[in-house]
Amino acid sequence: MTSKLNPLKLARLEQGLSQWAVARETGIHQSTISLYEQGYKDPKPEHKETLAKLYGKKVEELWK
């Protein structure tokens, strides 16, 4: 069985970053990043911008 990676998680993995590293870089708590990646929580607009910038992506690429 193959699971499809969430675009947000895929972008993080492409950068070679752990959730903890992203938390340190952005100030967004690691557990919150996990909730975003699992789709349990919708990010605040400012968090979307911050994460997209860190991953070198456009917001629209990460959240459809």
FENGI-V333719 format. One record per backbone hydrogen bond with DSSP energy under -1.0 kcal/mol. CO is the residue of the C=O (numbers start at 1). NH is the residue of the N-H. Records with the same first field share a line. If there is no record, write none. Layout:
# FENGI-V333719
CO=NH ; NH
This chain:
# FENGI-V333719
6=10
7=11
8=12
9=13
10=14
11=15
12=17
13=16
18=22
19=23
20=24
21=25
22=26
23=27
29=33
30=34
31=35
32=36
33=37
34=38
35=40 ; 41
44=48
45=49
46=50
47=51
48=52
49=53
50=54
51=55
52=57
58=61
59=63
